[in-house]
Structure formats: structure tokens, C-alpha cells
Amino acid sequence: MTEGAAEATARVAVVGAGLIGRSWAVVFARAGHQVRLFDQDGARVREALDWIGSTLAEMQGVDLLGDAAATAARVAGADTLAEAVAGAAWVQECTLERIEEKRAVFAELDRAAPPEAVLASSSSGLVPSGFTEALAGRHRCLLAHPINPPHLVPLVEIVGAPWTGEAVIERAMRFQAAAGQKPIRVGEIAGFVVNRLQGALLDEAFRLVEQGHASPDDVDRAMVHGLAQRWSFIGPFETIDLNAPAGVEDYAARYGTMYFEMHRERGAPKPWDPSAVERVAAARRASLPLERLPERQAWRDSALMRRTAARAPEGS
């Protein structure tokens, strides 16, 4: 079977049925693939299948999907990992962020999955070389790190280990793009691209709270009603390119010194201040009791659906 024929309507295994795994199942089923979902805890698979059915129906309701029932029918639970990966062209691992667990799971996947299958981890904090080096099939292992929730936020960071085959990385980029995602290729660096950008912003957000310059709620408002208004459809480089009469170089000449002074003011990096974390947590719990977190997550997903449905088609 050729690679193209195998993957046009592929069998996909999702290992781990938590928040990320169930969302990946929607991504792959929406793309027409047959999905097998496995978790050591069978109850999580049943809960995930219920969630997938209701989520697909909601997506159909805002015109993000044509036939929710047909899409849901492409997802089934698997009783064993071997059953899940049988015949799979792509395996998406979504287990806990623990290096020893990743090593054990990938060793099992490497033994059980078809030799031509790509083995992709959803890890957001571990690099692939940390848990694939000893595998016979290490050349087919990589990260396909999603942004939560991947069925509504399409960016995927494709990260190979030093031994990942170039053809495997290229295949992963094509496979994700064909599934409707927006893959970017990233070197094996801690945090990849998105978490490094988010980390820089979070460092400054906690610093502003720690030093009493702004409340947690006002920092959130600054993003929602300020930066996010632009960043939701153009990136930071295009933003500054459009914010000076002569583009990026003009912006750097005008404001580069200001940003340097802010950077120098921050001094050496340090952990997030515990008192600032407590203040942010207290502000969040005052706005949203912990038991209502799932309800707010569902609200976020619905808001993302409406935004995605309303947004004009992109060229890239």
C-alpha cells in the first residue's frame, strides 16, 4: 500500500482519552479518518466518546461540520493498546507528562504499531529525544504538539529528535495539514515556540501583579481588549510592521530602546513570585469557583467555535 493511499482515509490511534486526546479524536475524525481511542481507564474512553458526540453536534450547529453523526461514527473505543494501533498509519500519544511513562508507552507503541506508522507525542514539556532514543523505530518518532483544544485551535508544532527521519517529518507536516491543522516545524528546544512566547508574556504578567502595577483582572483585560484584538488574526511581527510608517525597521528604530530598557529593568530571570501566584489564583477563584472550571472550559470552546465560524477564510 502506498503512503498516499494509506493516509487518504487512514486508521488513526489516539492513546490517552483526556482533554487533549478526545480533542485530537475530533480532529482526525473530522478529516475522515477512522479513529481508535484507548486509555488504561476504560471509563475515560466512555466519557470521551460522550463528549465527542456532543461536541460534534455543537460544531454542526455553528456550521463547522457537515454531519456530526457520521463523524462521530468514525470514532470508537479500543479495549487494548494493541487493538487501538492495529493497522494505524498515525498514532497520537496523549499520556501524562512524565518521562518514564513516555518511555514505557513509546516502547510499547514501537513494538505494537505497524512499522510504517508515525508515532507522535502530544507532549508540551518533554522533547522527543528524551524518550525515544532507545527505540528500534526511533526514526519514526516525533512530537505533534497541539494548542489546547486542537479541534478548535489549529496550530501544531512538529518537533523531531536528532534521529527522526526527514521524510517522517515531511509526512507529518502533510498529514496534519490535510487534517485541517496548521503545522509549523520547530527545532528541539524546551517549550517549542508557543510556550516560549506564552512564557515570556506570563513572566511579565506575574511581575506586573507582584509589583502592584496592575490587578490580575486588569492584566487579563489588557490582553482580551488590547493585544488579542490584533493577535487573533495577525502575528507580532506583522503587528509592529503595520504600527510604524516605514515598517519593522522604522518600529525598531523608534521603540527598540524602550523595549531594551524594559528588558533591562526585569533583571535576571527568577521563578514566578508565590505571592503573585496566590493573588492571581484568588482573583480567578473569586471570578470562577473551581467546581465551575469545566463549565467555563465548555464556554471557551463554544466561543472558539463561534469565532472560527465567523472568521473569514485564511490563506495560510
N, C-alpha and C positions, 0 to 999 in steps of 0.2 A: 504493500500500500504506500503510495507516495505521501510526502508530508502534507501537501496541499489538500489531497483527498481526505487524509486522516483528520484534518483540523477544520475543514469547512463546516462540518457539524460533528464536533468532537465529543468524546466522552471526557468529562472533567471530574476530578475528585477534589472535594473540599474536606480537609481534615481539621476538625475543630468547629463546633457549631455555636460559638459565642457571637458577640456583636459583630465582629469582622467576618467570621465565617459565613454567617447567614446572609450578610450583605453581598459577599462575593458570589454566593449561590444565585442571588438575583441577577448580578452582572452577567454571569455565564449563561443562565437560562434565558435571559432576555436576548442574548446573542444567538440563541438557537441550539446551544449545546445541551447534551444530556448530563445532568449533574447528579453525583452521588455524594451525599453528605454523611460524614462519620464523626462520632465523638465517643470517647470512652464512657461518657454518661449518656445512656440512651434517652433519658428524659429531656436532655438539652436538644437532642435531634428533634424530638416530637414538638417541643416548644418552638424551635426554629422553623419547622415546617408550617406551623400555625401562623407564625409571624410573617413568613414569606408569602403565604396566601393572602393575608390581609394587606400587606404592603403592596403587592402586585395589583390588587383591586383598587387601592388608593391611587397608584400610579396611572392606572387606566382611567380613573375618574378625572385626572387632570391632563389627559391626552399624552402621557409619557409612554404609553404602552398600548398595543392594539388589542391583545387578547390575554387577559390576566389568567384565565382558567387554563388555556393552552400552555402558557409559560410556566405556571405552577406545576403542571403535569410533567414537565421536564426535570423536576427536582424530586429525588427520592432519598430516603434514608438508607444507610447500609449498616448491617449488624457487625461487620468486622472491617478492619482496615484493608485486608486483602480483597474483600468484596468491593470496597469503595474504589480501589485503584485498578482493578481488573480492566484491561482494555483502555485505560486512560491515556490521553495524549498530553494532558496538563494536570499537575497535582498542585493544589494551593494549600499550603500548611498554615494553620492559624492557631497553634497551641500557645501555651504560656511563654512569657519572655524569660525563660531560664535556660542557660546554655547547655546544661546537662540533659534537660528534656529535649531540646532541639537536636542534640547529637543522637539521642536514642531514637527519636521519631524519624530523623533522616536516615539513620542506618536501616531502620525497618522499611522505610519507603524505598530506599535504594535496592533492597532485596526483593520487595514485593511488586513494585511498579514495572510496567513494560520498559525494556531498555531504551526505547526511543522517547519515553515521556520526559517532559521538562519537570523538574522538581523545584517549585518556587515557594519561598517563605514569605509570610506577611510581616516578619519581624520589623519593629520600628527602632530597636535599640541595639541589636546584635548584627555584626557584619557576617556575611556568608562564610568567610574563611575560618571563622571561629567554630563552626560546627559541621563543616563538610570535608575537611582536609583528608580524613582517613578513609573516605568512601571510594569504592571501586569506580562508581559512576559520578565522581565529583565534577567532571566536566559539564554535566547537565544540570548542576545546581546553581541557583541564583536567588536573589530577593526580588519580589514584585511587591514593593511596599505601598499600600494604599493610603489614601487620606480618608478618614472616617466621616461618613459612611460611603464606601466606594460605589454603591449603586446610584449615588446622587452627586458625589464629588469625584470627577473622573480621573484626576491626576494619579499616575502610578510611577513610582521610582524604580527603575530596573537597575539592579546593582549586581555585578558579577564578582566572584572571587578571582584571584590571580589565575586560577586554573580553569575557570569557566570558558567553554568554547565560544569563540566569536560567533560561530553560526548559531549557537544556542541563544546568545544574547539578541542577535538579529531576529531570530524566530520569536523570541519573547516579545520584542517590540511590535512585530507584526500581529502576533496573536492578540495582544492587549488592544492594539488599535482597531483590529477587526471586531473586537467585542464592544467597541464604543468608548473605550478608555482613552486617556491622553498620556501615553508613556513618555518619560524622559530618561535618558541614560545618565547614570551617576557613578562616579568613582567610589571605591570602597573607603568611605570616610564616615566617622561616627556622626550619627544624626542625619546623614544624607543632605538633601537640600532643604526640604520643607521644615524639618525640625530644627535645623540650624538657623533658618530665618525666624521661625517662631520663637526659638530660644533667645535670640537677641532682643526681640520685642518684649518677651516675658521678663527678661532681666531688667529692662528699663521700666516696665510696668510695676514690678515689685519695688524697684528703687524709688519711684515716684510716691508710692504708698508709704514705704519705710520712712522717707524723709518728710512726709506730711505735705507734699505739694499738691496731691490730688487724692480723692477718695477712690476706693475700688470701683464704685458705680460710675464715677466720672471718667475714669480711665476706660472702662468699657464703652461709655457713650462716645468718647473721643474716637474710638475705633469704628463703632457702628455708624455714627453720623458724620465721621470725618474720613479717615483713611480708607475704610472699607467701601465707601461710596465709589471711590475711583478704583481701588484694587480689586473690586469684584469683576472688572472687565478689562483693565489694563494693569500691567505689572509695574514694579517700582522704577525700572529703567525708562519705560515709556512715559511714566508719570513725570519724572524730572525732565525728560526730553521735551514734554509739552508745557512745562512750567517756566521756561525761560525763552526769550525771543529767539535766541540762536541755538537752542537745543542743549544737549547734555554738557558740552564743553562750556557753554555760557553759564549753565546752572552751577557746574563745579567751580568756575571762577568766582561766581557771586557768593556761593554758600559753603564752599568747601572748608574754609577756615572756621565757620560756625560749627560745622559738624565735627571738625577736629577738636575744637575746644570742648564740645560736649563729651567727646570720647575721652579726652584727657582728664576731664572732671570726674569721670566714672572711676578712674584709677584702676588698680589691679582687680581682676575678677574675683568674686567671692560667692559663697553659697547664698541662696535666697534667704533673706533675714527671717528667722522664725516668727518674730512678732508681726512682720508684714504678712506672712502667710496666714497667721491667726486672724488678722484684721480682714484680709480678703475672704477667708473662709466664713467668718462671722457675717460679713456683708452678704455673701452668697446665700448662707442659710437663712438670713433674715428675709431675703427675697424669695428663696426657694427651699422649703424644708426637704431634708434628704429623702424622705419617702416619696416625694413628688418628682424625683430625678427622672425616672422612666417616662413619666408623663411629659416632662419638658423635652426629653430626647425625642419623643414622638412628635411633639410640636415642631422641634427643629427640623426633623425630616420632612414634615408636611410643608414647612416654609421653604425648604430647599426644593421640593417638588414644584411648588408654585413658581418659584423664581426661575427654575430651569425651564419650565413650560413657557414662561413669558419671555425668556431671553431670546434675542434674535440669533439665528444660526451663526456659528463661528467658522472662520476659515482655517483655524489652526488649533 
